[in-house]
Amino acid sequence: MMMNMVQAINSALSLEMERDPSVVIMGEDVGLDGGVFRVTDGLLDKFGEARVIDTPLAEAGIAGVAIGMAFNGLRPVAEVQFMGFSYLTLNQMINHAARMRNRTRGRMTVPMVLRMPYGAGVKALEHHSESTEALYAQIPGLKVVVPSTPLEAKGLLTSSIRDPDPVIFLEPTRSYRMLKEEVPDGEYLVPLGKARTVQEGDDVTVIGWGAVIPLIQRAVASLQASAEVIDLRTISPMDTETVLDSVKRTGRAVVVHEAPRSFGPGAEIASRIYEGAILKLEAPVERVTAPDITVPLPKGEDHYYVNEQMIRDGIERTLRF
Amino acid sequence: MLTDDFDPMKGEMLRVMDEEGNVDASRMPKLSKDLLLKAYRNMLLTRLADDKAVKLQRQGRLGAYPPSKGQEASQLGPAMTLKEGDWLVWAFREMGALLWKGAPLETLYLYWMGNEMGNVYPDGVRITPSVVPVGSQVPHAVGIAYASKMRGEKDVTLAYFGDGATSEGDFHEGLNFAGVYQTPNVFVCQNNQFAISTRRAKQSASTTLAQKAVAYGFPGILVDGNDVLAMYAAAKEAVERARKGKGPTLIESYTYRLSDHTTSDDWRKYRSKEEVAEWERKDPLKRFRSYLVAQNILKDDESLIKELTEIVERAAATAEAVPVPSRQDVFAHTYAEMPAYLRDQMGGGGK
């Protein structure tokens, strides 16, 4: 069936709830209203209010209660309305969700998913356009997953729900309804921790995830050179192997992300490339990122967000080096 | 209902046994002699084990440790009302409750000696690991209880925290969720009058901490926390309420920490010797002992002290004999499956 990302995520949630009675959905407005982006539309009617839980307006409480549910046999999929509000969950996610497995030497675990829209593109209010995946990726014990298309979203979310560890699932806001593609009606899985080669190429490797993947695809379409495009899918634990295999062949790498540049995921990826492939490199690893400033309000956002032209310029700089 | 008889807004406090060990028969909960003796044994063991932990810390054999001295009744009373399937969620100063619920003393020592294996309780003992970020365990207790309720199970989840925790957002969010979902929870606030050095009066302008329950839409009760019989009675009622599906209760245990916050601090800096001496007269152990002796349930406890001291020594020796974690141990449980880059960082086959 042709689905946009919202429909694909809804389909994954619905199938997993049918398959496993321990899966519950919780968050602000996820029941009656179907969530602020309508991702959970219709699930309350299907599964009832014990499993599709409209919560009080309290992100830390949502995360903390979800962790307790996971201790006692449930698999909560909790929604935070925008990434900018997820910072309230950090104490719970870092001090408890991420480390419970280790603290109990594997006896108590937190199989939960914290879903949230991230990034730019919907001309939203303050705190609604954050892309701070590096905050979470820094934390041992958390997984950070970012889908780039409807099909990917369905497969990655299904795997995230079934994963035995806590997953931060970042949904690119601007991709929610941008594109429709064929998505299986039934079960569909994409393994976590495995990057996807979007297109093969010989001259340069361009690495991204989430909302920048379609931008990268458009940027490389008009290039003379042949670019290999890698969708990382899972920021942490990162699939270093796929990145290194590609860069060893092409000798050039460009990392594109919506996150600010300094201490961003691009720095880690570049580091891993230097450690694993320095002798094969023809150019320094190029980073095409947001600048290190606070996300501007919508009138100023063109100064901030990565666009097709910036990606093309970055690739050309690398090729010319 | 005790919660009807004692209004937390007016500062009314439940007490069964006075400071001399005289009991108000109308409030006395039903407890067999065996159970009373077992309770005394737990409180004495907690006192002796606590004392040993402080000594081990002073000798450099155990890390920073938060003493329980003075809070034995406050810890034990609620734990005594739990069944095997019930959950106990604790902070870090609840040794007596943990021992009652089935955590081995050597496991507790092992934790304070700095080994994660000290968070591993025997199979089927439903205790969550210690929580040091203050108050953040409160929402966990609500989530655990929600899961029990959702599956139609009758298990109750009891959560402990201190007076300082009531200032944290997690306390508010947890109790608010519990009120909305009417989860089978019992919340026990051990108000020991201090968050490290900060007095209760600087923590909240509320007359009692128990009255906070009123705002969340469920009963709260203030209890003399140095009276194990009162703590038992209040918790028994609260646990039954939760088990019957009638929602949560907040119990404020009014007690006093006779020792330091942890072995890293010195109480002399923020309170007078006179104040502490005054509370030593209210020592929960002495009080309970007076009652048991007056009732001819206990004659003397010399042989018991000897027996428990041996148990404490054995537990300390057992914990000290546990080998330090291997490199494999500290790496292996970051994720269910170790990512390739972690295997590289671990190196050397994990030895």
Chai-1 contact restraints between the chains, C-beta under 6 A:
chainA,res_idxA,chainB,res_idxB,connection_type,confidence,min_distance_angstrom,max_distance_angstrom,comment,restraint_id
A,A50,B,M150,contact,1.0,0.0,6.0,A-B,restraint_1
A,P56,B,N176,contact,1.0,0.0,6.0,A-B,restraint_2
A,P56,B,V180,contact,1.0,0.0,6.0,A-B,restraint_3
A,A58,B,E173,contact,1.0,0.0,6.0,A-B,restraint_4
A,A60,B,G169,contact,1.0,0.0,6.0,A-B,restraint_5
A,A60,B,E173,contact,1.0,0.0,6.0,A-B,restraint_6
A,G61,B,P139,contact,1.0,0.0,6.0,A-B,restraint_7
A,G61,B,E173,contact,1.0,0.0,6.0,A-B,restraint_8
A,G61,B,F177,contact,1.0,0.0,6.0,A-B,restraint_9
A,G64,B,P139,contact,1.0,0.0,6.0,A-B,restraint_10
A,G64,B,D170,contact,1.0,0.0,6.0,A-B,restraint_11
A,V65,B,P139,contact,1.0,0.0,6.0,A-B,restraint_12
A,V65,B,V142,contact,1.0,0.0,6.0,A-B,restraint_13
A,V65,B,G143,contact,1.0,0.0,6.0,A-B,restraint_14
A,V65,B,F177,contact,1.0,0.0,6.0,A-B,restraint_15
A,I67,B,H140,contact,1.0,0.0,6.0,A-B,restraint_16
A,G68,B,H140,contact,1.0,0.0,6.0,A-B,restraint_17
A,G68,B,V142,contact,1.0,0.0,6.0,A-B,restraint_18
A,G68,B,G143,contact,1.0,0.0,6.0,A-B,restraint_19
A,G68,B,I144,contact,1.0,0.0,6.0,A-B,restraint_20
A,M69,B,G143,contact,1.0,0.0,6.0,A-B,restraint_21
A,M69,B,Y146,contact,1.0,0.0,6.0,A-B,restraint_22
A,M69,B,A147,contact,1.0,0.0,6.0,A-B,restraint_23
A,F71,B,I144,contact,1.0,0.0,6.0,A-B,restraint_24
A,N72,B,I144,contact,1.0,0.0,6.0,A-B,restraint_25
A,N72,B,A147,contact,1.0,0.0,6.0,A-B,restraint_26
A,G73,B,A147,contact,1.0,0.0,6.0,A-B,restraint_27
A,L74,B,A147,contact,1.0,0.0,6.0,A-B,restraint_28
A,N91,B,S136,contact,1.0,0.0,6.0,A-B,restraint_29
A,N95,B,P133,contact,1.0,0.0,6.0,A-B,restraint_30
A,R101,B,H333,contact,1.0,0.0,6.0,A-B,restraint_31
A,N102,B,H333,contact,1.0,0.0,6.0,A-B,restraint_32
A,N102,B,T334,contact,1.0,0.0,6.0,A-B,restraint_33
A,R103,B,E116,contact,1.0,0.0,6.0,A-B,restraint_34
A,R103,B,N119,contact,1.0,0.0,6.0,A-B,restraint_35
A,R103,B,P129,contact,1.0,0.0,6.0,A-B,restraint_36
A,T104,B,N119,contact,1.0,0.0,6.0,A-B,restraint_37
A,T104,B,V120,contact,1.0,0.0,6.0,A-B,restraint_38
A,T104,B,P129,contact,1.0,0.0,6.0,A-B,restraint_39
A,R105,B,E116,contact,1.0,0.0,6.0,A-B,restraint_40
A,R105,B,V120,contact,1.0,0.0,6.0,A-B,restraint_41
A,R105,B,H333,contact,1.0,0.0,6.0,A-B,restraint_42
A,G106,B,H333,contact,1.0,0.0,6.0,A-B,restraint_43
A,R107,B,V120,contact,1.0,0.0,6.0,A-B,restraint_44
A,P140,B,T334,contact,1.0,0.0,6.0,A-B,restraint_45
A,G141,B,T334,contact,1.0,0.0,6.0,A-B,restraint_46
A,P164,B,A336,contact,1.0,0.0,6.0,A-B,restraint_47
A,D165,B,Y335,contact,1.0,0.0,6.0,A-B,restraint_48
A,D165,B,A336,contact,1.0,0.0,6.0,A-B,restraint_49
A,P237,B,P339,contact,1.0,0.0,6.0,A-B,restraint_50
A,T240,B,Y341,contact,1.0,0.0,6.0,A-B,restraint_51
